[in-house]
Amino acid sequence: MKKYTMVALVAITCLTAFNFALAGGRDYKPIVVTPNLETGFIDQIEKQDDRYVLSFDRMEWYEGEQAVQKFLEREGDGEMEGPPDGYYIINDNSTLISLTIAEDADVRMQIYNRTGNIAEADILWDEQISIEKFVELMNTEDELDLKGFPYHLTVKDGEVVRIVQQYIP
């Protein structure tokens, strides 16, 4: 009996370790801010002259202590000592800008409806998907509205070369 228990324990341990390796770890890592980074909401993506072009609403994204500081500066009159979920968004200007997506852009998602069953959607940190899949997801009406998530865009030479979905708890 001990032999079967030990085999089951080893199997569970190996499967758990394998599951964490596939998911790229389960820990959230804040986005690293760089000079080429634009953060905001994607309004739409259209194909123009065989290239994808997105309409983008820039905003400011803050996490941790920066989020607390900005929250208190702008909304410090109440009883709250900081933003409830650890992040704070400032979007004072809703003007849309258009940006072309590079043909080889790197797209990373945190959560989306992979199977068509919203109950099965779960987090896989920085899961890489194709640009075509991303455009399909953004243009599909779903219970998990991907346009409701902020995205971090890395822009080089006027083109979006990386798109990273920001997970919102």
Backbone as JSON Lines, residues from 0, in Angstrom:
{"i":0,"aa":"M","n":[0.82,-1.19,0.0],"ca":[0.0,0.0,0.0],"c":[0.87,1.26,0.0]}
{"i":1,"aa":"K","n":[1.95,1.24,0.78],"ca":[2.85,2.39,0.81],"c":[3.45,2.65,-0.57]}
{"i":2,"aa":"K","n":[3.71,1.57,-1.32],"ca":[4.31,1.71,-2.63],"c":[3.37,2.49,-3.56]}
{"i":3,"aa":"Y","n":[2.07,2.16,-3.54],"ca":[1.1,2.84,-4.4],"c":[0.92,4.3,-3.99]}
{"i":4,"aa":"T","n":[0.95,4.54,-2.69],"ca":[0.83,5.91,-2.19],"c":[2.02,6.74,-2.64]}
{"i":5,"aa":"M","n":[3.2,6.16,-2.55],"ca":[4.42,6.87,-2.96],"c":[4.4,7.15,-4.46]}
{"i":6,"aa":"V","n":[3.99,6.17,-5.27],"ca":[3.91,6.36,-6.72],"c":[2.91,7.47,-7.05]}
{"i":7,"aa":"A","n":[1.76,7.47,-6.39],"ca":[0.75,8.51,-6.62],"c":[1.29,9.88,-6.22]}
{"i":8,"aa":"L","n":[1.98,9.95,-5.1],"ca":[2.55,11.22,-4.65],"c":[3.59,11.76,-5.63]}
{"i":9,"aa":"V","n":[4.46,10.88,-6.13],"ca":[5.47,11.29,-7.1],"c":[4.79,11.75,-8.4]}
{"i":10,"aa":"A","n":[3.77,11.03,-8.85],"ca":[3.05,11.39,-10.07],"c":[2.38,12.76,-9.94]}
{"i":11,"aa":"I","n":[1.75,13.0,-8.81],"ca":[1.09,14.3,-8.58],"c":[2.12,15.42,-8.55]}
{"i":12,"aa":"T","n":[3.24,15.18,-7.89],"ca":[4.31,16.19,-7.82],"c":[4.84,16.51,-9.21]}
{"i":13,"aa":"C","n":[5.1,15.49,-10.01],"ca":[5.62,15.7,-11.37],"c":[4.61,16.44,-12.24]}
{"i":14,"aa":"L","n":[3.34,16.04,-12.16],"ca":[2.31,16.7,-12.97],"c":[2.14,18.17,-12.57]}
{"i":15,"aa":"T","n":[2.21,18.44,-11.27],"ca":[2.09,19.82,-10.81],"c":[3.26,20.65,-11.31]}
{"i":16,"aa":"A","n":[4.47,20.13,-11.22],"ca":[5.65,20.85,-11.7],"c":[5.56,21.07,-13.2]}
{"i":17,"aa":"F","n":[5.1,20.06,-13.94],"ca":[4.94,20.18,-15.39],"c":[3.9,21.24,-15.73]}
{"i":18,"aa":"N","n":[2.8,21.27,-14.98],"ca":[1.74,22.26,-15.21],"c":[2.27,23.67,-14.99]}
{"i":19,"aa":"F","n":[3.05,23.9,-13.95],"ca":[3.62,25.23,-13.7],"c":[4.61,25.6,-14.8]}
{"i":20,"aa":"A","n":[5.37,24.65,-15.29],"ca":[6.33,24.94,-16.36],"c":[5.6,25.35,-17.63]}
{"i":21,"aa":"L","n":[4.52,24.66,-17.97],"ca":[3.76,24.99,-19.17],"c":[3.13,26.37,-19.07]}
{"i":22,"aa":"A","n":[2.66,26.73,-17.91],"ca":[1.98,28.01,-17.74],"c":[2.97,29.17,-17.61]}
{"i":23,"aa":"G","n":[4.25,28.87,-17.61],"ca":[5.23,29.95,-17.49],"c":[5.28,30.52,-16.09]}
{"i":24,"aa":"G","n":[4.84,29.74,-15.13],"ca":[4.77,30.22,-13.75],"c":[3.42,30.86,-13.49]}
{"i":25,"aa":"R","n":[3.09,30.99,-12.26],"ca":[1.78,31.52,-11.89],"c":[1.86,32.9,-11.25]}
{"i":26,"aa":"D","n":[3.05,33.48,-11.21],"ca":[3.21,34.76,-10.54],"c":[3.06,35.91,-11.53]}
{"i":27,"aa":"Y","n":[2.31,36.91,-11.12],"ca":[2.15,38.11,-11.92],"c":[3.41,38.94,-11.84]}
{"i":28,"aa":"K","n":[3.84,39.45,-12.97],"ca":[4.99,40.34,-13.01],"c":[4.56,41.65,-13.66]}
{"i":29,"aa":"P","n":[4.73,42.78,-12.97],"ca":[4.35,44.06,-13.55],"c":[5.12,44.33,-14.84]}
{"i":30,"aa":"I","n":[4.49,45.07,-15.73],"ca":[5.11,45.43,-17.01],"c":[6.28,46.38,-16.75]}
{"i":31,"aa":"V","n":[7.34,46.21,-17.48],"ca":[8.5,47.09,-17.37],"c":[8.28,48.27,-18.3]}
{"i":32,"aa":"V","n":[8.27,49.47,-17.75],"ca":[8.04,50.67,-18.55],"c":[9.32,51.05,-19.29]}
{"i":33,"aa":"T","n":[9.18,51.26,-20.6],"ca":[10.3,51.67,-21.44],"c":[9.88,52.91,-22.24]}
{"i":34,"aa":"P","n":[10.82,53.63,-22.83],"ca":[10.46,54.81,-23.62],"c":[9.56,54.5,-24.82]}
{"i":35,"aa":"N","n":[9.62,53.3,-25.35],"ca":[8.83,52.92,-26.52],"c":[7.47,52.34,-26.16]}
{"i":36,"aa":"L","n":[7.09,52.36,-24.88],"ca":[5.87,51.71,-24.43],"c":[4.69,52.68,-24.43]}
{"i":37,"aa":"E","n":[3.6,52.25,-25.03],"ca":[2.33,52.98,-25.01],"c":[1.33,52.08,-24.31]}
{"i":38,"aa":"T","n":[0.55,52.62,-23.4],"ca":[-0.45,51.83,-22.7],"c":[-1.82,52.44,-22.94]}
{"i":39,"aa":"G","n":[-2.81,51.58,-23.15],"ca":[-4.16,52.08,-23.37],"c":[-5.12,50.99,-23.77]}
{"i":40,"aa":"F","n":[-6.25,51.43,-24.3],"ca":[-7.3,50.51,-24.72],"c":[-7.36,50.46,-26.24]}
{"i":41,"aa":"I","n":[-7.5,49.26,-26.79],"ca":[-7.65,49.09,-28.23],"c":[-9.13,49.2,-28.55]}
{"i":42,"aa":"D","n":[-9.47,50.15,-29.4],"ca":[-10.85,50.38,-29.8],"c":[-11.26,49.43,-30.92]}
{"i":43,"aa":"Q","n":[-10.42,49.31,-31.93],"ca":[-10.7,48.39,-33.04],"c":[-9.43,48.09,-33.8]}
{"i":44,"aa":"I","n":[-9.48,47.01,-34.59],"ca":[-8.39,46.64,-35.48],"c":[-8.99,46.38,-36.84]}
{"i":45,"aa":"E","n":[-8.42,47.02,-37.85],"ca":[-8.89,46.85,-39.22],"c":[-7.72,46.53,-40.13]}
{"i":46,"aa":"K","n":[-8.04,45.88,-41.23],"ca":[-7.01,45.61,-42.23],"c":[-7.06,46.73,-43.26]}
{"i":47,"aa":"Q","n":[-5.91,47.36,-43.47],"ca":[-5.8,48.45,-44.45],"c":[-4.56,48.19,-45.29]}
{"i":48,"aa":"D","n":[-4.76,48.05,-46.61],"ca":[-3.64,47.81,-47.53],"c":[-2.79,46.62,-47.07]}
{"i":49,"aa":"D","n":[-3.43,45.52,-46.75],"ca":[-2.76,44.28,-46.34],"c":[-1.98,44.39,-45.03]}
{"i":50,"aa":"R","n":[-2.26,45.4,-44.23],"ca":[-1.64,45.57,-42.91],"c":[-2.74,45.78,-41.89]}
{"i":51,"aa":"Y","n":[-2.5,45.33,-40.67],"ca":[-3.45,45.6,-39.59],"c":[-3.12,46.95,-38.97]}
{"i":52,"aa":"V","n":[-4.18,47.74,-38.73],"ca":[-4.06,49.05,-38.1],"c":[-5.02,49.06,-36.92]}
{"i":53,"aa":"L","n":[-4.51,49.48,-35.77],"ca":[-5.39,49.53,-34.6],"c":[-5.66,50.96,-34.2]}
{"i":54,"aa":"S","n":[-6.86,51.19,-33.67],"ca":[-7.23,52.47,-33.07],"c":[-7.03,52.31,-31.58]}
{"i":55,"aa":"F","n":[-6.33,53.27,-30.99],"ca":[-5.82,53.11,-29.64],"c":[-6.1,54.36,-28.81]}
{"i":56,"aa":"D","n":[-6.62,54.14,-27.6],"ca":[-6.89,55.22,-26.65],"c":[-5.82,55.17,-25.56]}
{"i":57,"aa":"R","n":[-4.86,56.09,-25.64],"ca":[-3.76,56.12,-24.67],"c":[-4.28,56.41,-23.26]}
{"i":58,"aa":"M","n":[-3.61,55.84,-22.29],"ca":[-3.9,56.14,-20.89],"c":[-2.65,55.91,-20.07]}
{"i":59,"aa":"E","n":[-2.72,56.3,-18.81],"ca":[-1.61,56.09,-17.89],"c":[-1.97,54.93,-16.96]}
{"i":60,"aa":"W","n":[-1.06,53.98,-16.81],"ca":[-1.25,52.8,-15.98],"c":[-0.26,52.84,-14.83]}
{"i":61,"aa":"Y","n":[-0.77,52.73,-13.59],"ca":[0.09,52.74,-12.41],"c":[-0.19,51.51,-11.56]}
{"i":62,"aa":"E","n":[0.88,50.98,-10.95],"ca":[0.76,49.84,-10.05],"c":[1.52,50.12,-8.77]}
{"i":63,"aa":"G","n":[1.18,49.38,-7.72],"ca":[1.92,49.46,-6.46],"c":[1.91,50.84,-5.85]}
{"i":64,"aa":"E","n":[3.07,51.28,-5.37],"ca":[3.19,52.58,-4.7],"c":[2.84,53.74,-5.62]}
{"i":65,"aa":"Q","n":[3.21,53.63,-6.89],"ca":[2.85,54.69,-7.84],"c":[1.33,54.82,-7.96]}
{"i":66,"aa":"A","n":[0.63,53.69,-7.96],"ca":[-0.84,53.71,-8.04],"c":[-1.43,54.38,-6.8]}
{"i":67,"aa":"V","n":[-0.89,54.07,-5.64],"ca":[-1.37,54.69,-4.4],"c":[-1.15,56.2,-4.44]}
{"i":68,"aa":"Q","n":[0.04,56.62,-4.85],"ca":[0.37,58.04,-4.91],"c":[-0.57,58.78,-5.87]}
{"i":69,"aa":"K","n":[-0.77,58.27,-7.08],"ca":[-1.64,58.93,-8.06],"c":[-3.09,58.93,-7.58]}
{"i":70,"aa":"F","n":[-3.52,57.82,-6.98],"ca":[-4.88,57.73,-6.45],"c":[-5.12,58.8,-5.4]}
{"i":71,"aa":"L","n":[-4.19,58.93,-4.46],"ca":[-4.35,59.91,-3.39],"c":[-4.28,61.35,-3.92]}
{"i":72,"aa":"E","n":[-3.44,61.6,-4.92],"ca":[-3.37,62.93,-5.53],"c":[-4.7,63.32,-6.15]}
{"i":73,"aa":"R","n":[-5.33,62.38,-6.82],"ca":[-6.52,62.69,-7.6],"c":[-7.83,62.43,-6.86]}
{"i":74,"aa":"E","n":[-7.82,61.51,-5.91],"ca":[-9.07,61.13,-5.26],"c":[-8.92,60.97,-3.76]}
{"i":75,"aa":"G","n":[-8.0,61.68,-3.17],"ca":[-7.65,61.51,-1.77],"c":[-8.61,62.09,-0.76]}
{"i":76,"aa":"D","n":[-9.75,62.59,-1.19],"ca":[-10.7,63.19,-0.26],"c":[-11.54,62.16,0.49]}
{"i":77,"aa":"G","n":[-11.59,60.94,0.01],"ca":[-12.46,59.93,0.61],"c":[-11.78,59.15,1.72]}
{"i":78,"aa":"E","n":[-12.41,58.05,2.09],"ca":[-11.92,57.22,3.19],"c":[-10.89,56.19,2.72]}
{"i":79,"aa":"M","n":[-10.79,55.97,1.43],"ca":[-9.88,54.95,0.92],"c":[-8.44,55.44,0.96]}
{"i":80,"aa":"E","n":[-7.53,54.53,1.28],"ca":[-6.12,54.87,1.38],"c":[-5.34,54.54,0.11]}
{"i":81,"aa":"G","n":[-6.03,54.04,-0.89],"ca":[-5.38,53.67,-2.15],"c":[-6.38,52.98,-3.05]}
{"i":82,"aa":"P","n":[-5.96,52.67,-4.26],"ca":[-6.86,52.0,-5.2],"c":[-7.2,50.6,-4.71]}
{"i":83,"aa":"P","n":[-8.44,50.15,-4.88],"ca":[-8.87,48.88,-4.3],"c":[-8.17,47.64,-4.84]}
{"i":84,"aa":"D","n":[-7.7,47.68,-6.09],"ca":[-7.1,46.48,-6.67],"c":[-5.61,46.59,-6.94]}
{"i":85,"aa":"G","n":[-4.98,47.64,-6.41],"ca":[-3.53,47.77,-6.56],"c":[-3.08,48.43,-7.85]}
{"i":86,"aa":"Y","n":[-4.01,48.85,-8.68],"ca":[-3.63,49.57,-9.89],"c":[-4.52,50.79,-10.03]}
{"i":87,"aa":"Y","n":[-4.06,51.75,-10.83],"ca":[-4.83,52.98,-11.04],"c":[-4.63,53.44,-12.48]}
{"i":88,"aa":"I","n":[-5.74,53.78,-13.12],"ca":[-5.73,54.21,-14.52],"c":[-6.13,55.67,-14.58]}
{"i":89,"aa":"I","n":[-5.37,56.44,-15.36],"ca":[-5.75,57.82,-15.67],"c":[-5.96,57.89,-17.17]}
{"i":90,"aa":"N","n":[-7.17,58.29,-17.55],"ca":[-7.51,58.4,-18.97],"c":[-8.27,59.71,-19.17]}
{"i":91,"aa":"D","n":[-7.54,60.81,-19.15],"ca":[-8.15,62.14,-19.26],"c":[-8.43,62.54,-20.7]}
{"i":92,"aa":"N","n":[-7.85,61.86,-21.66],"ca":[-8.01,62.21,-23.06],"c":[-8.39,60.96,-23.85]}
{"i":93,"aa":"S","n":[-9.57,60.93,-24.42],"ca":[-10.05,59.74,-25.13],"c":[-9.85,59.83,-26.64]}
{"i":94,"aa":"T","n":[-8.93,60.7,-27.08],"ca":[-8.62,60.81,-28.51],"c":[-7.96,59.51,-28.98]}
{"i":95,"aa":"L","n":[-8.45,58.97,-30.08],"ca":[-7.89,57.74,-30.62],"c":[-6.74,58.06,-31.57]}
{"i":96,"aa":"I","n":[-5.69,57.24,-31.49],"ca":[-4.59,57.33,-32.46],"c":[-4.58,56.04,-33.25]}
{"i":97,"aa":"S","n":[-4.04,56.07,-34.45],"ca":[-3.93,54.88,-35.29],"c":[-2.48,54.44,-35.34]}
{"i":98,"aa":"L","n":[-2.27,53.15,-35.16],"ca":[-0.94,52.58,-35.21],"c":[-0.96,51.32,-36.07]}
{"i":99,"aa":"T","n":[0.03,51.18,-36.93],"ca":[0.16,49.99,-37.78],"c":[0.86,48.9,-36.97]}
{"i":100,"aa":"I","n":[0.38,47.68,-37.13],"ca":[0.98,46.53,-36.44],"c":[2.01,45.9,-37.38]}
{"i":101,"aa":"A","n":[3.22,45.7,-36.89],"ca":[4.26,45.03,-37.67],"c":[3.81,43.61,-38.01]}
{"i":102,"aa":"E","n":[4.21,43.14,-39.18],"ca":[3.8,41.81,-39.62],"c":[4.29,40.71,-38.7]}
{"i":103,"aa":"D","n":[5.41,40.93,-38.03],"ca":[5.97,39.92,-37.14],"c":[5.83,40.31,-35.67]}
{"i":104,"aa":"A","n":[4.81,41.12,-35.35],"ca":[4.61,41.57,-33.96],"c":[4.41,40.39,-33.02]}
{"i":105,"aa":"D","n":[4.94,40.54,-31.83],"ca":[4.81,39.55,-30.77],"c":[3.56,39.91,-29.95]}
{"i":106,"aa":"V","n":[2.6,38.97,-29.83],"ca":[1.36,39.22,-29.1],"c":[1.32,38.28,-27.9]}
{"i":107,"aa":"R","n":[1.12,38.85,-26.7],"ca":[1.08,38.07,-25.46],"c":[-0.22,38.34,-24.72]}
{"i":108,"aa":"M","n":[-0.92,37.28,-24.39],"ca":[-2.2,37.37,-23.69],"c":[-2.06,36.78,-22.29]}
{"i":109,"aa":"Q","n":[-2.92,37.24,-21.39],"ca":[-2.98,36.71,-20.03],"c":[-4.21,35.84,-19.85]}
{"i":110,"aa":"I","n":[-5.34,36.28,-20.41],"ca":[-6.58,35.54,-20.29],"c":[-7.47,35.85,-21.49]}
{"i":111,"aa":"Y","n":[-8.08,34.81,-22.04],"ca":[-9.07,34.96,-23.11],"c":[-9.84,33.65,-23.23]}
{"i":112,"aa":"N","n":[-10.9,33.68,-23.98],"ca":[-11.76,32.52,-24.16],"c":[-11.16,31.62,-25.24]}
{"i":113,"aa":"R","n":[-10.38,30.63,-24.83],"ca":[-9.68,29.75,-25.77],"c":[-10.57,28.69,-26.4]}
{"i":114,"aa":"T","n":[-11.58,28.25,-25.66],"ca":[-12.36,27.09,-26.1],"c":[-13.77,27.41,-26.57]}
{"i":115,"aa":"G","n":[-14.22,28.62,-26.38],"ca":[-15.61,28.96,-26.7],"c":[-16.51,28.83,-25.48]}
{"i":116,"aa":"N","n":[-15.98,28.27,-24.39],"ca":[-16.72,28.13,-23.14],"c":[-16.06,29.07,-22.12]}
{"i":117,"aa":"I","n":[-16.75,30.16,-21.82],"ca":[-16.18,31.18,-20.95],"c":[-15.81,30.63,-19.57]}
{"i":118,"aa":"A","n":[-16.49,29.6,-19.12],"ca":[-16.2,29.01,-17.82],"c":[-14.82,28.36,-17.78]}
{"i":119,"aa":"E","n":[-14.27,28.03,-18.94],"ca":[-12.95,27.39,-19.01],"c":[-11.81,28.39,-19.18]}
{"i":120,"aa":"A","n":[-12.13,29.68,-19.31],"ca":[-11.08,30.69,-19.48],"c":[-10.28,30.81,-18.19]}
{"i":121,"aa":"D","n":[-8.97,30.7,-18.29],"ca":[-8.14,30.91,-17.12],"c":[-6.85,31.61,-17.54]}
{"i":122,"aa":"I","n":[-6.07,31.98,-16.58],"ca":[-4.87,32.78,-16.81],"c":[-3.7,31.87,-17.2]}
{"i":123,"aa":"L","n":[-3.06,32.24,-18.29],"ca":[-1.77,31.68,-18.66],"c":[-0.9,32.89,-18.96]}
{"i":124,"aa":"W","n":[0.0,33.21,-18.06],"ca":[0.78,34.45,-18.17],"c":[1.58,34.47,-19.47]}
{"i":125,"aa":"D","n":[1.45,35.58,-20.19],"ca":[2.22,35.87,-21.4],"c":[2.15,34.76,-22.45]}
{"i":126,"aa":"E","n":[0.95,34.24,-22.66],"ca":[0.75,33.22,-23.69],"c":[0.86,33.87,-25.07]}
{"i":127,"aa":"Q","n":[1.75,33.36,-25.88],"ca":[1.94,33.94,-27.21],"c":[0.88,33.42,-28.17]}
{"i":128,"aa":"I","n":[0.27,34.35,-28.93],"ca":[-0.68,33.99,-29.97],"c":[-0.31,34.76,-31.24]}
{"i":129,"aa":"S","n":[-0.85,34.32,-32.37],"ca":[-0.56,35.0,-33.63],"c":[-1.33,36.31,-33.73]}
{"i":130,"aa":"I","n":[-0.86,37.17,-34.6],"ca":[-1.57,38.43,-34.84],"c":[-2.96,38.14,-35.37]}
{"i":131,"aa":"E","n":[-3.09,37.17,-36.26],"ca":[-4.38,36.82,-36.84],"c":[-5.36,36.36,-35.76]}
{"i":132,"aa":"K","n":[-4.89,35.55,-34.81],"ca":[-5.74,35.09,-33.72],"c":[-6.15,36.27,-32.83]}
{"i":133,"aa":"F","n":[-5.22,37.17,-32.58],"ca":[-5.51,38.35,-31.77],"c":[-6.59,39.21,-32.43]}
{"i":134,"aa":"V","n":[-6.45,39.45,-33.72],"ca":[-7.44,40.25,-34.44],"c":[-8.8,39.56,-34.39]}
{"i":135,"aa":"E","n":[-8.81,38.25,-34.59],"ca":[-10.06,37.48,-34.52],"c":[-10.71,37.64,-33.14]}
{"i":136,"aa":"L","n":[-9.92,37.49,-32.08],"ca":[-10.45,37.61,-30.72],"c":[-10.97,39.02,-30.44]}
{"i":137,"aa":"M","n":[-10.24,40.03,-30.9],"ca":[-10.66,41.42,-30.65],"c":[-11.94,41.78,-31.41]}
{"i":138,"aa":"N","n":[-12.18,41.1,-32.52],"ca":[-13.36,41.4,-33.33],"c":[-14.51,40.43,-33.09]}
{"i":139,"aa":"T","n":[-14.41,39.61,-32.06],"ca":[-15.46,38.66,-31.71],"c":[-16.16,39.14,-30.44]}
{"i":140,"aa":"E","n":[-17.49,39.17,-30.49],"ca":[-18.22,39.5,-29.27],"c":[-18.23,38.28,-28.38]}
{"i":141,"aa":"D","n":[-17.86,38.49,-27.12],"ca":[-17.72,37.39,-26.18],"c":[-18.04,37.92,-24.79]}
{"i":142,"aa":"E","n":[-18.37,37.03,-23.88],"ca":[-18.63,37.44,-22.5],"c":[-17.39,38.08,-21.87]}
{"i":143,"aa":"L","n":[-16.22,37.61,-22.25],"ca":[-14.96,38.18,-21.77],"c":[-14.51,39.2,-22.82]}
{"i":144,"aa":"D","n":[-14.96,40.44,-22.67],"ca":[-14.71,41.49,-23.65],"c":[-13.24,41.91,-23.61]}
{"i":145,"aa":"L","n":[-12.48,41.52,-24.62],"ca":[-11.05,41.82,-24.64],"c":[-10.76,43.3,-24.85]}
{"i":146,"aa":"K","n":[-11.72,44.06,-25.33],"ca":[-11.52,45.5,-25.48],"c":[-11.61,46.21,-24.13]}
{"i":147,"aa":"G","n":[-12.05,45.51,-23.1],"ca":[-12.13,46.07,-21.76],"c":[-10.82,45.98,-21.0]}
{"i":148,"aa":"F","n":[-9.82,45.33,-21.59],"ca":[-8.51,45.2,-20.95],"c":[-7.56,46.25,-21.52]}
{"i":149,"aa":"P","n":[-6.68,46.8,-20.7],"ca":[-5.61,47.65,-21.24],"c":[-4.57,46.77,-21.94]}
{"i":150,"aa":"Y","n":[-3.85,47.38,-22.85],"ca":[-2.76,46.7,-23.56],"c":[-1.53,47.58,-23.52]}
{"i":151,"aa":"H","n":[-0.38,46.95,-23.42],"ca":[0.9,47.64,-23.47],"c":[1.48,47.37,-24.85]}
{"i":152,"aa":"L","n":[1.71,48.44,-25.6],"ca":[2.23,48.33,-26.96],"c":[3.66,48.85,-26.99]}
{"i":153,"aa":"T","n":[4.53,48.07,-27.57],"ca":[5.89,48.54,-27.82],"c":[5.92,49.02,-29.27]}
{"i":154,"aa":"V","n":[6.28,50.3,-29.44],"ca":[6.27,50.92,-30.75],"c":[7.69,51.27,-31.16]}
{"i":155,"aa":"K","n":[8.09,50.78,-32.33],"ca":[9.41,51.1,-32.88],"c":[9.24,51.54,-34.32]}
{"i":156,"aa":"D","n":[9.85,52.64,-34.67],"ca":[9.77,53.19,-36.03],"c":[8.33,53.32,-36.49]}
{"i":157,"aa":"G","n":[7.45,53.71,-35.58],"ca":[6.06,53.97,-35.93],"c":[5.18,52.74,-36.05]}
{"i":158,"aa":"E","n":[5.71,51.55,-35.76],"ca":[4.93,50.31,-35.85],"c":[4.87,49.62,-34.49]}
{"i":159,"aa":"V","n":[3.76,48.96,-34.24],"ca":[3.61,48.17,-33.02],"c":[4.35,46.85,-33.24]}
{"i":160,"aa":"V","n":[5.36,46.59,-32.42],"ca":[6.14,45.36,-32.56],"c":[5.83,44.35,-31.46]}
{"i":161,"aa":"R","n":[5.12,44.81,-30.42],"ca":[4.75,43.9,-29.32],"c":[3.46,44.4,-28.69]}
{"i":162,"aa":"I","n":[2.55,43.47,-28.41],"ca":[1.28,43.76,-27.76],"c":[1.17,42.83,-26.56]}
{"i":163,"aa":"V","n":[0.99,43.41,-25.37],"ca":[0.86,42.61,-24.15],"c":[-0.44,43.01,-23.44]}
{"i":164,"aa":"Q","n":[-1.32,42.04,-23.28],"ca":[-2.57,42.27,-22.55],"c":[-2.24,42.46,-21.07]}
{"i":165,"aa":"Q","n":[-2.82,43.48,-20.45],"ca":[-2.66,43.72,-19.02],"c":[-3.79,43.0,-18.29]}
{"i":166,"aa":"Y","n":[-3.45,42.09,-17.43],"ca":[-4.47,41.41,-16.63],"c":[-4.99,42.38,-15.57]}
{"i":167,"aa":"I","n":[-6.29,42.39,-15.39],"ca":[-6.92,43.2,-14.35],"c":[-7.59,42.25,-13.36]}
{"i":168,"aa":"P","n":[-7.17,42.32,-12.09],"ca":[-7.74,41.39,-11.11],"c":[-9.22,41.67,-10.84]}
